[in-house]
Amino acid sequence: MITSVLVANRGEIACRVFRTCRELGIRTVAVHSDPDAGALHVREADLAVRLPGATPAETYLRADLVVKAALDAGADAVHPGYGFLSENAGFARAVVDAGLVWIGPPPEAIEAMASKTRAKELMGIAPLAEVTEAELPVLVKAAAGGGGRGMRVVRERADLEGELAAARAEARSAFGDGSVFVEPYVEGGRHVEVQVLADAHGTVWVLGTRDCSLQRRHQKVIEEAPAPDLVRGVADAVREMAERACRATGYRGAGTVEFLVADGAGGPTAHFLEMNTRLQVEHPVTEAVFGIDLVALQLRVAEGEALDPEPPELRGHAVEARLYAEDPAAGFAPQTGTLHRLAVPDSVRLDTGYTDGDTIGVHYDAMLAKVVAHAPTRAAAVRALAGALERAEVHGPVTNRDLLVRSLRHPEFTAGRMDTGFYERHLAELTTPDEDPCAPLAAALAAAVQGHRFGGFRNLPSQPQVKRYRSEPAGTEHEVRYRHTRGGLEADGVRVVHAAPDRVVLEVGGVQRKFTVAAYGDRVYVNGLALTALPRFADPREQRAPGSLLAPMPGTVVRVAEGLAEGAAVTAGQPLIWLEAMKMEHRISAPAAGTLTALHAAVGRQVEVGALLAVVDVADPADVVQEGTPA
C-alpha cells in the first residue's frame, strides 16, 4: 500500500491532494521553489523539499529534481496534480523507473493522448497543415498542455506568424515544451467535457458531463456538472467517445475528454478537442454530484484495486467558480500583493492554496481559490454560489469576484444558454462599476471612531471633516463629509445608527444598512468594495507624461519590438514591449502615434507594477490610451 505521497505541484491542487492523503493516513511530501518556501502547501505537508530557483523552468518543470526529492524524502508514490509535468510521459516514466508508484495513467497512454496532435490522430482528426484565408479563423494551441496557455485565436493571415511565436514562448514557459499546432476555430460553441476513471481490471467509469463554456483567454472561469440541456444524442455521443478513448489507449486513472458542441445543419454536433490525462481543476463539481473523492479513487487505482462495476448515481447539480487575482476590466491583468483575508460562508466548498497574510507573487498562476456550491437543482446551486461569493471576504489584490457574481446572475447563464463567446459579448457590461455611494462614508466613519478612540481626533467638535477615497480598481474618487458632535457622528442625509472601527450601520430613507469595515494601512474594504484613502491634496510628483507606458503588473520583460530605440516613430496600437507574469505574456502597445523618447525596458529586466517602461511623445495627448493586454 502507498504510505507516502509526494505531490509534484504547488498551491491549491497540492493542498487538495494532501487533504485526502491525511484522511487516509498517508504521509505527505511537498516540493517548493524559493518564492514558495512559506506557501500554504509547504506548511500543510509533513515533509518539504526545496527546488532551488524561482521560475517554473528552474523548479517545478525539473523532472530530475522532483524524482530526487521523492527519493530523498522517502516517498513511495508521486501525484502530479495538474499543469507543470502532469501530462509529461517522460516524467511519468522517470517516476516508475525510480521504483516509485505513479498516480496517473501509464506513460504510453499519456503519449497517446496528452499530446493534442497525437490524440487527434488517434481520434481520426488531422490538424491544419497549411492556413489560407479560407480556413480563418484558426486556433493556435499548445501540443503539450492546457489551461489556456499557448493558445491564440488568429483572424487575420498576417497575424499568424506572430501569434505562433507568442504561443510557442508561452507554452515553453508553462510546460517546458514549445510545440504548437493549428486547428479550425469554431465560434459560438459550448465547451463540454466528460470525466472518466479507469482501473487496471477493465472497468471504465464515465462520470457524466461538465459544461465549462464561460472562459477568458481560453481558460475556464465557471464550470458545472452536469452540462445543462444537452441534447440526448449529443450527451450519448460524448460519453461513448470518452469511453472509446480510454479503452483504445489502455487508460488507467482519472482523465477528461473535452468537446466543443456547436450547432450545425443537422442540429448540435460534438467536435473532439483533446483528452487531459490528469485530474482537472474543475473535478470538485463531479465529486459533488456523484458523492465521491476522485483523489482517493486515484490512489485506490494506483494501488491496483478494482473499481466497483458501476459508478454511483448522480445527485443534484454543482457549480464551481475560479477566483483569480486579476482585473477583468483591464484585460484580466494579473494582480500581486498581500492577501489579507480570504473567507467564504460555510455553505460552500473552498479549495485554495492561500490563507490570510500570504503573498501572491508573479511566478505562477493567478488563481486564488475555487468555490463550489452543490444543490438539488441547477437554479439553487447557481443562486447559492452567487450569494456566497457576494458575501465572501476577499481583502488584498484586485480579483474577479464581482465578475463571477454578475456572470452567475446574468440571464444568459441562468437560462443555460451560454457559450464560449459569453465574455466577448458581455464583458463590458459585467465590468461596469456599480459602487455603493454609502461605502466611502462608512469607511470614513469607521476611521473617525478609530482615531477618536486612540486620541487621534483633535479637531473641534463642530468642525466638518472631509475624507477622500479612491475605489479600486475603477479609480473613482469620492469625497465624504461628516461631523463629530457631542451626540456622536453626524452626516448630511444619513442617520448614523452605529459606528465602530469594524462595523457601521446607517439609516438611509428609513432603511438601516449594515457595513463591515476592514482597514489595512491606507486600503479599506467596505462590504467587499476596496477603497484607498487619499491625501487631502494630490501630490504633483505623481503626475506622468501623457505618453508614459507603465507596467500594468509586476513581471519580467521577455521581448522588445525588433529595432525599437529612442527616436523611433511608432503607430497607435503598435506592440512595443512584452511582459511575462503568472505564466502569461502581456503585450504593451503604443498608446498613440508619436515618437519614442525614452526606453527603459530591457529583456530580462524585472519590473514592479507602475514602473516606467517607455515614453511616447504624442501629438495629441487626448488620443492616449494606456494598454496592457494578453499577448
N, C-alpha and C positions, 0 to 999 in steps of 0.2 A: 504493500500500500504506500501511497505517497505520504511522506511525513513533513517535507519542507519544500515550499514553492518560492522560486524567485520570479518576480514579475518584471519582465524586460520592458518597462514602460514607466510612466510618471503620472502625477496628477490624479484626476478623477477616476480613471479606469484602474490604476494601481490600487487606490483606496477601495474601489468596488470589489476587486478580486480578494484583497486582504480580508474584507468583511466576511465573505463566505468561508475563507480558509480558517479564520478564527472560530467561526461557528462549528466547523468540522474538526477542530483541534489540530490543525496543520500549522506548522511554524512558517513565518513569512520573512522574505528577504527582499529588500528594496535596493535598487541601484539609483545613483543620482549624479547629476552634473554639479559643478561648483555653484552655479546660481541656485540650484535646488537643494543645497546642503541642509537647509532648515525647513524644507517643504513638508506639507502635511503627510504625504505618502511615506516620507522618511521617518517622521515622528511616529507613525502608526505601525511601522514594520518592527518585527522582533530584531532583525539584523539589517544593516545597511552597508553597501559597498560603494565607495567613491569611483566615479568615472572622470578622470581629470579633464578639465576643459569646460567650455560653455555652450558651444553650438551643437546641434544635433549630430553633425558630421564627426565631431570630436568625441561624442559621448554615446547617446542612445542608438546611433546607427553603427556603432563599432561592435559587430558580432563577436569578434575575438575577445574584446574586453568583457562583454556581457557573459559569455560562456565561462571565462576565467573567474568572474565574480561568483557565478553559481557554484563552481567547484570549490573556490576558496571559502565560501560561506557554508559549505556542507549541504547545499540544496540537492534534492534528488529529482526535481522537476522544474520546468520553465513554462510560464504562461506569458504569451507575447502581448496581451492586451489588444489594442487596435492602433493603426498608424505605425510609424517607425519601421521595425523589422517584422511586423506581424504577418506580412504576406511575402516574405523573402524565403524562398525554398532553400537557398544556401545556408541561411541561419538555422532553419529547422533541421537541416541535415547535420550541421555542426553540433547542435544540441544532442541529437541522437548519437552521433559518433563519439561524443564525450561521455556516453554512458548515462545520460540524463533522460528523463521522460519528457517528451514534447507534448504539451497540452494544446493540440491543434491537429489539423488534418495531415496526412502523410505528405512528405515533400513532393512526391510525384503528383499528388492532387493539386498542391499549390502551384507547381509548374504548369499544370494543365489549365488552371482556372484563374490564378492570381494575376497572371499576365493577361491584360484585357485583349490583346491581339490574339493570343493563343486560344483564349476562351471563346472568342467569336468564331475562330476557325473550327473549334470543336462543335459549336452550335450551328455550323454551316453558314456563317456570316463573314464576309470579307470587308476589311476597312478600305477606304478610298485610296487608290494608288496615285491618282492624279486629280487635282482640283481645278475645275474650269468654272466659268461664270455660271454655267447651268446647274452646278452642284451646290451653289451657295444658297443659304448659309450652311457652314460646316462647324463642327466642334473639334477643337484640338484637345487631346486628352492624354494624361499620363498613363503609360502602359503598366506601371508597377505600383500604383497606389490609388487612393481615393480621397474622400473628404473635400472635394472641390479644388484641390491643389493641382497645379499643372493643367488647368482647364481654361480654354478660351473660346468664345464664340466669334467666328470670323464672318463678317457680312460683305466685306469688300476684298476682291482678289489681291489688291495691292497691299493689304494689311497682313497677308498670310505669313510671310517670312518673319516679320517682326513678332507676330504672336507665337509662331513656332519657337523662336529663340527665347521668348519670355516664359513659355510653358516648360521648355527643357530646363531652364535655370531653376524655376520654382520646384519642379519635380525632383531634380537632383538634390536640392537643399532639403526637401521634405522626406525623400525616400532613398536617397543615395543612388538613384538611377534616373538618368535624364531621358529615357526612351519615351517617345510620344507617338501617337497615331492620329489620323483624321477620319471622322465619320460624319454622315449626314446629321444635321441638327434639326430635330423635329420640334416645332414650336407649338405651344398650347396643349401639351400633353400632361398626363398625370404620372408622377413617379410612384410606382407601386412595386413592392418587393415581398419576397416570401422567405420566412425564416425556416431553415432546415436544421436537423440534428440527426446524425447517423452514428451507429456503433459499428464494431468490427464483426458483428454477427448477422449482418444483412438487414437490420431494421433501419428504416429511414422515417423519421417524423417530419411531416410537413405542417409546420405550426402556423397556419393561417397567413394572412396578408397584413401589410402595413402600407399606409399612404404617407409619403414624405415629400409632397409636392411643394410646400412652402420652403423656398430656398433663396439664399442670397449668395452670389458668386459661386453658384453650383454647389453650395454647401447647405445641408439641411438645417432648418430652424425649428419647425414644428412637425412632429411625427405622431401617428396614431395607429391603433390596431383595434379592430380590423379596418381595412380600407373601406370607406363608406360607399355604398351604392355602386358596387362593381357589378356589371352585367354578368349573369351566371356563367355564360360561355367563356368570358374573359377570365373570371376567377378560376374556373376549372382548368383553363389552358395554362395559366401561370403556375398553378400548383403542379400540374403534370410536367411542365418543362423543368421546374425546380427539382422534382424527384428524379427525372431523367438525367439531369446534370450530375446529381450525386452518384447515381448508380454507374454512370459512364466512366467516372473517374475513381471509383473505389473510395469515395469520400468517407471521412470519419471525423466526428466532432461537429461544432457549430459553424454555420455559414449562412450567407444570404444571397439570394439570386434576385437581381434587380431588372425591372422592366420599365419601359415608357409606354403608357396606354394612350393612344391617340385615336381620334375619330377618323374613319375612312369611309369610302363609298358604301361599303357593306356594313358599317357600324364600327364600334370601338375595336381596335386591334392592339395586341400586346407585342412590343418590339423588345427583344432581349438586349440588355445593356451590358451586364457583367455579373460575375459572381465574386463576392467578397469572402475569402477563405479565412474568416476570423469572426470574432464577436463584433457586432455593430454598436455604435454609440447608442442607438435607439432601442437596444434589446430590452430595456425595462418595460416598455408597453406590452411586449409579447409575454414577459414574465407575469405582468399584472393580469392579463385576460386569461392565461392558462394556469395561473396559480403555481408557477414553477420557479426554480432558481437555475438559470442557464449556466452559470459558472459552476455550480455544484454538479450539474449534469456533464459539463465538460470534464471535470475531474473524474467523475464516475466512468465515462467512456475511456479516458486516458488510462485508467487502471484496468481496463479490459472487461468491465462489467457490461452486461446487456441492458438495453432499454426495454421498457415494457412494450408489448406488441403494438399498442396504440397509445397516442398521447392523451392527456386529459381533455375534457370538454372545454370549449371556450366559454367564458363567462363575462358578460358586460363589455365595456369599452374603456380604452385607456388613451390618454393624450399626453405627450411629452413636449416641453419647450426647452430649448437650449438658451441659457443665459450667458451672453457674451459681454466681455469688456470691450465695447466698441460703440462708435457714434453712428447710428444709421443715417442721420441727416447729413453726415459728412463722408458719404461713400463707404460707410461701415469701417471707418478708420479705427484700427486697434487703439486701445487706451491702456495706460500703465499707471502704477502708483500703489498706494496702500489701501487694502480692503479693510476698512474699519469695522464693518458689521455686515454679516450675511445671515439672515434668519427668515424662515418661511413658516406658515401655520403647520401644525402637526397633521392636518388632514391630508397633506400631500407628501410624496416621497421626494427627498432631496439627495442627489448624488453629486458630490463635489470633491475637489482636490484642494480647497482653500478653507480657511477659517479666519475668524476675526484677527486682524493685525498682520495677516500675510501680505507679502508684496507680489504684485502682478508685474512680471518683467517682460522683456522684449523678445526673448529667445524662442518662446513656444506658443502654442495655440491660445487664442483669446477666450476660450470657453471657461467660464467660472463654475457652472453647475448645470445640472439637468433637473427640472422639476416635473413630476409626473402625478397625474390625477387618474383615478380609476373609479368608475361608477356603473350602475346598471345600464345606462343608456349613453349614447354619444352626447346628446344635449346636456345631460347632467355632468358628464366628465369635462366638457368644454367650459361650462359655467364655473365648475369648481376650480379648474386650473386658472382661469382668468381672475377669479376672485382672490385666490391665494397669491398670485403674482402681484396683484394690485396692493395687497396688504403686506407683502414681503418688505423686510428692511434690507436695503442694498445700499450701503454707505461706502463710497470710495470712488473709483474711476467711473466715468460715464458708461452706462450699459444699454442694452437693447430692451430692457424690461418694459418700458411703455409701449414700444413697438409690438412686443409679444401680446400684451393685454389688448391692444387695439386690433391686432390681427385675429385673435381668438373671438372677438366680438364683431368682426366685420360680417355683413350679411352673406357675402360670397362664401366665407368659410363656414359659418354656422349652417348654411344650406348644403354644405358638402360639394360645392360647385367649383372648388379651387383647382388651379393647375400650376405648372412651373413658372408661368408668366405673372403670377399674382403680384409680386413686388414691383415688377416693371410697370404694371398698371396702377398700383395703389400706393407706392412708397411715399409720394409727395403728400398725400392726404393723411397717411398714417404717421408721418413725422412732423406735421404742423404743430407747433407748440400750443398746448392747452393748459395754461398755468392758472392756479387758484390765486386770485388777487389778494386774498386774505393771508396767504402763506408768508409773504415778507413781513407783514405786521406781526404775525405770531412769532417769527424769528426775532424781531426787534424787542417785543415784549419779554420773551424768554431771556434775552441778553440783558435787558434792563433789570429784571429781577435778580439775575446772577450778579450783575455789577453792584446793585444796591445791597445785596446780602453780604458781600465781602468788602464793602466800603468803597467801591469804585464809583459810586454815583455821587457827584459833587455839585451838580447844578441846583439852582434854586427850585423849590417845588413847583412854581408856576411857569418855569422856563420850558417852552416847547422843545422837544428833542427831535432830531432828524437823523434817520439812518438810511443808507443806500446799500442796495444789494443787486447783484447780477445773477440771473438764473443761468444754470448750466444744464445742457450745453447751448441752449438757444441764444444766450448772450443778452437777453432783455434786461434792461436796468429798471429798478423800482426804487422810488423814494417814499418812505413812510414817516408819518409824524405821530407823536404821542406825548402825553404829559404825565409826570409823576406828581400826584397830588396827595394831600393828607388822607384822602379817602381811598387811594390806590392809583392804579394806572388807568388812564383815560385815552380814548382815541375818537376822533370825529366819525359819526355814523355807525359806530360799533360799540356794543356794551361788552366790557371786559369782565367775564364771569369768573375766570380763574386764570392766574398766570404763575407758572413755576418754571425753573430752568429747563425742564424736560417735557412740560405739558401746558398747553394754553387752551382755554375754552372761550370762544367769542360768540356773542349773540348778534346775528345779522338778520334783519327783517323778521324778528320774532322766532328765529330758529337757532338753537345752540349748535355750534360746530366745534369739534374737538381736533386738536392738532398735537401730534407728538413731535418733539424737537430734540435733535442731537447735534451737538457742535463739536467740531474738530479743528481747532485754530480758527481761521477765517472762513472755513467751509461749514455750512449749516444745512441740515436735512430736515425738512418740514413735510410730514406725510408723504415722503418719497420725492419731493421736489428738492433739488440741490440748489443752494444759494451761496454765493460768495460775498462776504461783507466787504464793501468798498470804502476807501478813504473819502472824506468829505469832498476833496478836490482831486481831480485826476493828476497824475504825475506826468509832466511833459516829457520826461526822459523815456517813457514807454512808447512814444509815437514812432512809427516806422514809415519809411518812404512808401508811396502807393504801390510801387512795383516790387516790393520785397517778397521773396519766396521763402516762407518759413516751413520748417519741418512740422508736419501735422501730427507726428507721433515720434517717440524715440525709435531709433533704428540704426541700420548700417547702410551707408551709401554703397550700392553694388554696381551701379552704372552711371556714366555721364554721357550725354549725347556726343556722338563722334564729331570731333572738330570743334566742340564748344569751347570758347575762350572769350575773355573780356574784349569788348569791341564788336562782337559778332551780332549781326541782325537776326532777330527771332520773330516768328509769327505767332499770332494769338492761338493758344492751344497746342503749340509745338511741344512735344515731350522733351524735357531737358535733363531731369535727374530721376533716378530710381532708388527708392529706399526698400530695404527688406526689414520687416518687423513681423514677429509672430508667424514665421514661415510663409508669409505672403509678400509679394512685391507690390509696391505702391509707386505710381508714377506722379511726378511733379511737373506740371506743364507751365509754359509761359502764360502769365495772366492777361497779356495783351501784346499787340505788336510793338516792337521797340528795339532798343539796343541793350545788350548785356553789359552792364557797367561794373559788376563785381561777381566773382565766382568763388565761393568758399567751400563748396562741396568737392571732395576727392574720394575716389574709390577706396573703400576700406575704412573710411572715417566713420566713427560712431557719433551720432548726434542726439541731443535731447529735444523734447518737444519744444517748439518755438525757436529753435536755432536758426539763424540766418544762413540760408544756403546760397542764395544768389540775389542779385538786384537787376531788374529790367527797367531802363529809363523809357517810360511810355509817353506817347504824345498826348494822350487824353487820359488822366487818372480815373475818369468816370468809367472807362472801359475795363478797369482792372477787376478780375475775378480770381480770388485765391483758390487754387485747385490742388487736391491731393486725392487721387483715385487709385483703385487697384490696377496694377499694370496689365 
